[in-house]
Amino acid sequence: MARTGLRRVTVTRPLPAGLVLGHDQRQVPVPLRLFAPEPVRVTLIGGVWAAQLLIFRAFAIGARVFVVTTEPQAWQGFGERATGQQSRLTIVGGEPDQPYGGTAQSPVLTVFDLGMTGPATSPPLGPWHSQLTVLRQLDRPGTAVLQEAELAVMQRLGSEEATLAAAARKLGPPSGQLLQSMEDDMLALFGDGDDRYLFLNQTGIEQQYMGLPRR
């Protein structure tokens, strides 16, 4: 999709089951149920690159994004580059004390990029308002937010991270091994039915503006 095309994308009907996160080994699309009438909490173990890829795809279905971060320079200008609009992504100075208003046509995503922990308190969320917590590395302080999330998305993990993640999400030994052996362009999705391991299938425009997969 050309950049100018992404700017023109609008949602004219309620959102489908989810945005396409990638494809499995059979090339079947794997959706991420990121937005719904009830709040959705997602935890990502991975880097800013993976978080911004999810957001880039969320922009295409009309999302507005608010980012609470300890590293604002990593997010500065991203929304404008991706959409050509200044209003689609806002960096905020602290944790919100009330939910942002979201709709099916314009859902809201609050992103917490705080390093190795989640927000200090459980933020208020309303309809069509979801939360994405980014754990750049998984250590014991981050396991609580991983346990509480309805959905967990993970890039390739180190051995200690995989052990903590498997315990927090009650995963079997095979998952702990697979989480350490995924390719750069893969993600794992837990909590939305069967455990899924998927390939991101980056588009050319995603590679142009975000570069190749990395953590």
Steps between C-alpha positions, in 0.01 A plus 500: 500500500641839404547760772236721339263204501550442871406861568167449328406182684179532698273249669146497362361210705569336837844346530543133405628233735841664510784654307720253315808441709662259255463155343567156640702228328196407288472865387174537693455859628537538877284786634566696818177597679641835605177699518155402624195656668657398832858602592785274388839485675797373300857453621785492248838361597721656240642822368361829378528372141239229563274740689512751218425232242181410690410867522575559131246231417255637757517839330358338188179412687454849639675481838616799703798434725623653827851404616632517856874442477831548677666544159297757303771537235425145381144607417545859389363550150395137450128571470552786259737297281260206492176690437589852390294632794612642833185397686518122464776443757552710812783464754358576844692594811347257748249226557144605408244536778197449280422296188533655158187488290517227236250377243484207260602735218772675703627270776762616750822329605699609804859376483721468807867482404666512841791260452457191718178580689141588432304801627497563875122459517245335274401782262129566437383369165168546325329343197722473194794610715782249536835489676834380361779459756847461349755310709832552326641220713319258727616484859308423818357855536324456166341161559189646669398703196568195281273284716219755504489560124226338296745468212879459499720562194869407506807536287783249538595472869818414686506191716424680828225702337347185352499331842323798659253534212412130505434515875296821478280374214497135613660380177635151447870416444468497118391864504798597712730349239317649202511847651880482493529376142267731305637689201535879499182536293285288732271567795318275745140570603345359819156538651273519195418134449785271401858614552618638167846543350491723196703675234450876475508522119613861498381706207735710293366823650554361852860415417550844346386692807596259779787290373550129537381305808701549817453508871 
